[in-house]
Amino acid sequence: QVQLVESGGGLVQAGDSLRLSCAASGRSFTIVTMGWFRQVPGKEREFVATITWNGGATSYADSVKGRFTISRDNAKNTVYLQMNSLKPEDTAVYYCAASRGVLITTRDGYDDWGQGTQVTVSS
């Protein structure tokens, strides 16, 4: 089992930037792919971005391409999500997740999840 803890969320204005962090512990050596998802109350959790731990290959949802960047620091067992040019529609609880698969973009493909961190973007 992998434990994941997100941080870095907050309240910002449209056009601002935020950097989310996700620290992994426990059986982190089993991680192949890390992903970021987001969820608004009443809606399903949606894919945002993913990265492979070793090769650093990435994939992004169309809604965030060109604005968000996912990265990782292997020494710190930490994954980041740099969010630029934030829009009100980016408002959600952001979750990080770990998978033993490669570049997983679906919820069912992830094995462990963090508790989430709130991102609110005002207009």
C-alpha positions in Angstrom: 0.0 0.0 0.0 1.1 3.5 -0.8 0.2 6.6 1.3 -0.3 9.8 -0.6 -0.7 13.3 0.8 -1.6 16.3 -1.3 -0.8 19.9 -0.5 -0.6 23.4 -2.1 -4.3 24.1 -2.7 -5.9 27.4 -2.0 -8.0 30.4 -3.2 -6.7 32.3 -6.1 -8.0 34.7 -8.8 -8.4 33.8 -12.5 -5.0 34.0 -14.2 -3.0 33.1 -11.1 -0.8 30.1 -10.6 -0.6 27.3 -8.0 1.7 24.4 -7.5 0.3 21.2 -5.9 2.5 18.6 -4.3 1.9 14.9 -3.6 4.2 13.1 -1.3 4.3 9.3 -1.4 5.3 6.9 1.4 5.0 3.3 2.3 5.5 0.9 -0.6 6.4 3.7 -3.0 8.8 1.5 -4.9 5.8 -0.2 -6.5 4.7 3.0 -8.2 4.9 3.0 -12.0 2.6 5.9 -12.8 1.4 8.9 -10.8 -1.7 10.8 -11.7 -3.8 13.9 -10.8 -7.6 14.0 -10.9 -10.1 16.6 -9.9 -13.7 16.4 -8.7 -16.6 18.9 -8.2 -19.5 17.9 -5.9 -22.1 16.1 -7.9 -19.8 15.3 -10.7 -17.5 12.3 -11.4 -13.8 12.5 -10.7 -12.0 13.5 -14.0 -8.5 12.9 -15.2 -6.1 15.8 -15.3 -2.5 14.6 -15.9 -0.3 11.6 -15.4 3.5 10.8 -15.4 5.6 7.7 -15.4 8.0 7.5 -12.5 11.0 6.3 -14.4 10.8 7.7 -17.9 8.8 10.8 -17.1 6.4 10.3 -20.0 3.3 12.5 -19.5 -0.3 12.8 -20.7 -2.8 15.6 -20.1 -6.5 16.2 -20.4 -7.4 18.5 -23.3 -8.8 21.0 -20.8 -5.5 21.7 -19.2 -3.0 21.2 -22.0 -0.7 24.2 -22.3 -1.5 25.4 -18.8 -0.7 22.6 -16.4 2.6 20.7 -16.1 3.1 17.5 -14.1 6.6 16.6 -12.9 8.2 14.4 -10.3 11.2 14.4 -7.9 12.3 10.7 -7.4 14.6 11.5 -4.5 11.7 13.1 -2.6 9.0 10.6 -3.8 7.0 13.6 -4.7 4.9 14.6 -7.7 3.9 18.1 -8.6 1.2 19.8 -10.6 2.1 23.3 -11.8 -1.1 25.1 -12.7 -0.8 28.3 -14.7 -3.5 30.6 -16.1 -6.1 29.2 -13.8 -9.7 29.6 -14.7 -12.9 29.4 -12.5 -13.7 26.1 -14.2 -10.5 24.7 -12.7 -12.1 24.9 -9.2 -12.3 21.4 -7.7 -10.8 19.1 -5.1 -7.6 17.8 -6.6 -6.5 14.2 -5.9 -3.2 12.5 -6.6 -3.1 8.7 -7.3 -0.6 5.9 -7.7 -0.7 3.0 -10.2 1.3 0.0 -11.1 0.2 0.5 -14.7 1.7 2.9 -17.4 0.2 6.3 -18.0 -3.2 5.4 -16.7 -5.9 8.0 -17.4 -8.9 6.3 -15.8 -10.0 6.1 -12.2 -10.2 2.4 -12.1 -6.6 2.0 -13.1 -5.2 3.6 -9.9 -4.5 1.6 -6.7 -4.0 4.3 -4.1 -5.4 7.8 -3.6 -4.6 10.9 -1.5 -7.2 12.8 0.6 -7.4 15.7 -1.8 -6.7 19.4 -1.7 -9.1 22.2 -2.5 -8.4 24.6 -5.4 -10.7 27.5 -5.8 -10.4 30.0 -8.6 -12.4 33.2 -8.4 -13.3 35.4 -11.4 
